[in-house]
C-alpha cells in the first residue's frame, strides 16, 4: 500500500451531511429523538419475543433476529454522526473507516439475506402449510440463521479485501458523514475501474437480484392467498404486505447507491442518511404496528413490569 513518493493516508476527514448549522441541528434532534424513543422499542421487541412462550413460531424467531440486526446496524453510523455534529473536526482513522465499512456491509448483507429467509418461511407457511412444521423445524431455522450470518461476512470481507489493496496517498476528504465503498474508492490514487466493477457486482447485482427475487416470491404468495378462502387470509395479507414495505425501504436505497458507477449525485447523502440511520430503526416498529399478537404480548410484558 505504500509508495516511495507519496504519503500514506492515516485518517479521513468527513465533510458531513451538510454545512448548514440549522440543518445540522435539525438532523441532530431527529436522530437523538429516534434513538431515545424507537431504539428502546427495538430491544423491547426482542425481549417480548424471547419471553413469550406463545411467540415461538419461526416467523417470530426471525423477526427477533431482524430487530437485533437493525438495532446493531443503527450503532454503526448514527452515534458517531451525533458526536461529529458537535465536533469542530470530523476525523476518522483509516482503520476506523475500514472497520465501519466492514460492519456496515456485514450487518446489511446479513439483513438482506434474512429477508430472503423470511420470504421463504412465509412461502412454506402459506403455500405449503402441511409441510411447514417439517420444513421449518428448529434445526433448519438455526442453520438458515448461521447461513445468513456467514453470507453477510463473506459479502463484507470481499468489500474490505478490495479496499485494502488500494493505495491512498491523498486527498483524504470523504464527501459524506460515514465511510462507505463509493466515497472511499474515489480517494484511491490509482485507476479503480476494475475495482468499481467488482464492487457493483458484489453489492449492486446481489442487492438487485435479492430485491427482484423477493418481490417475485411475495407476488406468488399474494396470488395464492387471494385465490384461497381460508380464515387466515387477512392475517397472511397483512404479514406479506408488511414484509414488502420493509423490502422497499431497505433495498430501494441500496439499489440506488450500489447498482450504478460510483459517481456522486445530489441525492446520495439524503438516501444514505435514511438507509443507514432512519430505516433500520423503523423496520421492526413497522412489523409490530401491524401484528396484533406481538402488540398484545408487549402490553402484557409491560403491565407485568409496571405491577412489579
C-alpha positions as CSV (number, residue, x, y, z in Angstrom):
1,X,0.0,0.0,0.0
2,X,2.9,2.3,0.5
3,X,4.6,4.3,-2.3
4,X,8.1,5.8,-2.1
5,X,7.0,9.2,-3.4
6,X,3.7,9.5,-1.6
7,X,2.3,9.9,1.9
8,X,0.1,7.1,3.1
9,X,-3.3,8.3,4.4
10,X,-3.7,7.7,8.1
11,X,-7.1,9.3,8.5
12,X,-10.0,10.7,6.6
13,X,-11.9,14.0,7.1
14,X,-15.6,13.6,6.9
15,X,-17.3,16.6,5.3
16,X,-20.6,15.6,6.9
17,X,-24.2,15.6,5.8
18,X,-24.5,19.3,5.3
19,X,-22.6,22.5,6.1
20,X,-25.7,24.3,7.2
21,X,-25.7,24.7,11.0
22,X,-29.5,24.9,11.0
23,X,-30.0,21.7,9.1
24,X,-27.3,20.0,11.3
25,X,-29.2,21.0,14.4
26,X,-32.5,19.6,12.9
27,X,-30.8,16.3,12.0
28,X,-29.1,16.1,15.4
29,X,-32.5,16.4,17.2
30,X,-34.1,14.0,14.7
31,X,-31.5,11.3,15.3
32,X,-31.5,11.8,19.1
33,X,-35.3,11.6,19.2
34,X,-35.2,8.3,17.2
35,X,-32.6,6.9,19.5
36,X,-34.4,7.8,22.7
37,X,-37.8,6.5,21.5
38,X,-37.5,3.9,18.8
39,X,-34.3,2.1,19.7
40,X,-35.6,1.0,23.2
41,X,-38.7,-0.2,21.3
42,X,-36.5,-2.5,19.2
43,X,-35.0,-4.0,22.3
44,X,-38.5,-4.4,23.8
45,X,-39.5,-6.4,20.7
46,X,-36.5,-8.7,21.2
47,X,-37.4,-9.1,24.9
48,X,-41.1,-9.7,24.1
49,X,-40.4,-12.4,21.5
50,X,-37.8,-14.2,23.8
51,X,-40.0,-14.1,26.9
52,X,-43.4,-15.0,25.5
53,X,-44.0,-18.8,25.0
54,X,-46.7,-18.0,22.5
55,X,-44.3,-16.4,20.1
56,X,-42.1,-19.4,19.3
57,X,-43.0,-19.8,15.6
58,X,-40.2,-19.4,13.1
59,X,-41.7,-16.1,11.9
60,X,-41.1,-14.6,15.4
61,X,-37.7,-16.2,15.7
62,X,-36.6,-14.5,12.5
63,X,-38.4,-11.3,13.5
64,X,-36.4,-11.1,16.7
65,X,-33.2,-11.5,14.8
66,X,-34.3,-8.7,12.4
67,X,-34.8,-6.4,15.4
68,X,-31.3,-7.4,16.7
69,X,-29.7,-6.8,13.3
70,X,-31.4,-3.4,12.8
71,X,-30.5,-2.3,16.3
72,X,-26.9,-3.3,15.8
73,X,-26.8,-1.7,12.3
74,X,-28.1,1.6,13.9
75,X,-25.0,1.8,16.1
76,X,-22.5,1.8,13.1
77,X,-23.2,5.3,11.8
78,X,-25.6,7.3,14.0
79,X,-23.6,7.6,17.3
80,X,-20.5,8.9,15.5
81,X,-22.7,11.2,13.5
82,X,-24.1,12.7,16.6
83,X,-20.6,13.3,18.0
84,X,-19.5,14.8,14.7
85,X,-22.3,17.3,14.8
86,X,-20.7,18.9,18.0
87,X,-17.1,18.4,16.9
88,X,-15.0,21.0,15.2
89,X,-13.1,18.4,13.1
90,X,-14.8,15.3,11.8
91,X,-11.9,12.9,11.5
92,X,-11.9,9.1,11.3
93,X,-8.8,6.9,11.2
94,X,-8.0,4.7,8.3
95,X,-8.6,1.6,10.5
96,X,-11.7,3.1,11.9
97,X,-13.0,3.7,8.4
98,X,-12.3,0.2,7.3
99,X,-14.0,-1.2,10.5
100,X,-17.1,0.9,9.9
101,X,-17.3,-0.2,6.3
102,X,-16.9,-3.8,7.3
103,X,-19.7,-3.8,9.8
104,X,-21.9,-1.8,7.6
105,X,-21.8,-4.4,4.9
106,X,-21.6,-7.4,7.3
107,X,-24.9,-6.5,9.1
108,X,-26.5,-5.0,6.0
109,X,-25.7,-8.1,3.9
110,X,-27.0,-10.3,6.7
111,X,-30.2,-8.4,7.0
112,X,-30.8,-8.7,3.2
113,X,-30.3,-12.5,3.4
114,X,-32.6,-12.6,6.5
115,X,-35.4,-11.0,4.5
116,X,-34.9,-13.7,1.9
117,X,-35.2,-16.4,4.6
118,X,-38.3,-14.7,5.9
119,X,-39.8,-14.8,2.5
120,X,-39.0,-18.5,2.2
121,X,-40.7,-19.0,5.6
122,X,-43.9,-17.2,4.5
123,X,-43.9,-19.2,1.2
124,X,-43.8,-22.5,3.0
125,X,-46.3,-21.4,5.7
126,X,-48.9,-20.1,3.2
127,X,-48.4,-22.2,0.0
128,X,-47.3,-25.5,1.6
129,X,-48.9,-25.4,5.1
130,X,-49.0,-29.2,5.5
131,X,-45.2,-29.3,5.2
132,X,-44.4,-26.3,7.3
133,X,-43.6,-27.9,10.6
134,X,-41.4,-30.4,8.9
135,X,-39.5,-28.0,6.7
136,X,-39.2,-25.1,9.2
137,X,-38.1,-27.1,12.2
138,X,-35.8,-25.6,14.8
139,X,-32.7,-27.2,13.3
140,X,-33.4,-25.7,9.9
141,X,-34.1,-22.3,11.4
142,X,-30.8,-22.2,13.2
143,X,-29.0,-23.5,10.1
144,X,-30.6,-20.7,8.0
145,X,-29.6,-18.1,10.6
146,X,-26.0,-19.4,10.6
147,X,-26.0,-19.3,6.8
148,X,-27.2,-15.6,6.6
149,X,-24.5,-14.5,9.1
150,X,-21.9,-16.4,7.1
151,X,-23.2,-14.9,3.9
152,X,-23.1,-11.3,5.3
153,X,-19.5,-12.0,6.5
154,X,-18.4,-13.2,3.1
155,X,-20.0,-10.3,1.3
156,X,-18.4,-7.8,3.6
157,X,-14.9,-9.3,3.7
158,X,-14.8,-9.2,-0.1
159,X,-15.5,-5.5,0.0
160,X,-12.8,-4.9,2.7
161,X,-10.2,-7.0,0.8
162,X,-10.7,-5.0,-2.4
163,X,-10.4,-1.7,-0.4
164,X,-7.2,-2.8,1.4
165,X,-5.5,-3.4,-1.9
166,X,-5.9,0.2,-3.0
167,X,-3.2,2.9,-2.3
168,X,-4.4,6.1,-0.6
169,X,-1.9,8.9,-0.8
170,X,-4.2,12.0,-0.7
171,X,-6.6,13.8,-0.8
172,X,-8.3,12.4,2.3
173,X,-11.6,14.2,2.4
174,X,-14.7,12.0,2.3
175,X,-17.8,13.8,1.0
176,X,-20.1,12.0,3.3
177,X,-20.9,11.5,7.0
178,X,-19.6,7.9,7.2
179,X,-17.2,5.6,5.4
180,X,-18.7,3.6,2.5
181,X,-17.4,1.9,-0.6
182,X,-18.3,4.6,-3.2
183,X,-16.7,7.5,-1.4
184,X,-13.6,5.6,-0.2
185,X,-12.8,4.2,-3.6
186,X,-12.8,7.6,-5.2
187,X,-9.9,8.7,-3.0
188,X,-7.6,5.9,-4.2
189,X,-4.6,7.2,-6.1
190,X,-4.9,4.6,-8.9
191,X,-7.2,3.5,-11.6
192,X,-10.2,2.0,-9.8
193,X,-12.4,1.0,-12.8
194,X,-11.9,-2.8,-12.3
195,X,-12.4,-2.5,-8.6
196,X,-15.6,-0.5,-9.1
197,X,-17.0,-3.2,-11.4
198,X,-16.2,-5.8,-8.8
199,X,-17.9,-3.8,-6.1
200,X,-21.0,-3.2,-8.3
201,X,-21.1,-6.9,-9.0
202,X,-20.7,-7.8,-5.3
203,X,-23.1,-5.3,-3.8
204,X,-25.2,-4.0,-6.6
205,X,-26.0,-7.1,-8.5
206,X,-26.6,-9.1,-5.3
207,X,-28.9,-6.5,-4.0
208,X,-30.9,-6.2,-7.2
209,X,-31.3,-10.0,-7.6
210,X,-32.4,-10.3,-4.0
211,X,-34.9,-7.5,-4.5
212,X,-36.4,-8.9,-7.7
213,X,-36.5,-12.4,-6.2
214,X,-38.2,-11.2,-3.0
215,X,-40.8,-9.2,-5.0
216,X,-41.5,-12.2,-7.2
217,X,-41.9,-14.6,-4.3
218,X,-44.3,-12.3,-2.5
219,X,-46.3,-11.8,-5.7
220,X,-46.7,-15.6,-5.9
221,X,-47.7,-15.8,-2.2
222,X,-50.2,-12.9,-2.6
223,X,-51.7,-14.6,-5.7
224,X,-52.0,-17.8,-3.8
225,X,-53.7,-16.1,-0.8
226,X,-56.2,-14.1,-2.9
227,X,-57.3,-17.3,-4.6
228,X,-58.0,-19.0,-1.3
229,X,-60.9,-18.8,1.2
230,X,-59.0,-19.6,4.4
231,X,-59.7,-17.9,7.7
232,X,-56.1,-16.7,7.9
233,X,-56.3,-14.8,4.6
234,X,-56.4,-11.3,6.1
235,X,-53.6,-12.1,8.5
236,X,-51.4,-13.5,5.7
237,X,-52.1,-10.5,3.5
238,X,-51.2,-8.2,6.4
239,X,-47.9,-10.1,7.1
240,X,-46.8,-10.2,3.5
241,X,-47.7,-6.6,2.8
242,X,-45.6,-5.6,5.9
243,X,-42.6,-7.6,4.5
244,X,-43.0,-5.9,1.1
245,X,-42.8,-2.5,2.8
246,X,-39.6,-3.4,4.6
247,X,-38.1,-4.8,1.4
248,X,-38.8,-1.5,-0.4
249,X,-37.4,0.6,2.5
250,X,-34.2,-1.5,2.6
251,X,-33.5,-2.5,-1.0
252,X,-34.7,0.7,-2.7
253,X,-31.9,3.0,-1.3
254,X,-29.3,0.2,-1.6
255,X,-30.1,-0.3,-5.3
256,X,-29.8,3.5,-5.8
257,X,-26.4,3.6,-4.1
258,X,-24.7,0.4,-5.3
259,X,-26.0,-0.6,-8.7
260,X,-24.5,2.3,-10.7
261,X,-21.0,3.6,-11.3
262,X,-19.6,5.4,-8.2
263,X,-20.3,8.9,-9.3
264,X,-21.7,11.5,-6.9
265,X,-25.3,12.6,-7.2
266,X,-27.0,15.3,-5.2
267,X,-29.4,12.8,-3.6
268,X,-26.7,10.4,-2.4
269,X,-26.3,11.8,1.1
270,X,-30.0,12.0,1.8
271,X,-30.6,8.5,0.5
272,X,-27.7,7.2,2.6
273,X,-29.0,9.0,5.7
274,X,-32.3,7.3,5.5
275,X,-30.7,4.0,4.6
276,X,-28.2,3.9,7.4
277,X,-29.9,5.9,10.2
278,X,-33.7,6.1,9.9
279,X,-34.9,2.9,8.2
280,X,-33.0,0.4,10.4
281,X,-34.8,1.8,13.5
282,X,-38.2,1.9,11.7
283,X,-38.3,-1.7,10.3
284,X,-39.1,-3.7,13.5
285,X,-41.6,-1.0,14.6
286,X,-43.5,-1.3,11.3
287,X,-43.7,-5.0,11.9
288,X,-45.0,-4.5,15.4
289,X,-47.7,-2.0,14.5
290,X,-49.1,-4.5,12.0
291,X,-49.0,-7.6,14.2
292,X,-51.7,-8.0,16.9
293,X,-50.0,-10.9,18.6
294,X,-46.8,-9.1,19.3
295,X,-48.6,-5.9,20.4
296,X,-50.8,-7.9,22.9
297,X,-47.7,-9.8,24.2
298,X,-45.8,-6.5,24.6
299,X,-48.7,-4.9,26.6
300,X,-48.7,-8.0,28.9
301,X,-45.0,-7.7,29.4
302,X,-45.1,-4.0,30.2
303,X,-48.1,-4.4,32.5
304,X,-46.3,-7.1,34.5
305,X,-43.2,-4.9,35.0
306,X,-45.4,-1.9,35.9
307,X,-47.2,-4.0,38.5
308,X,-43.9,-5.3,39.9
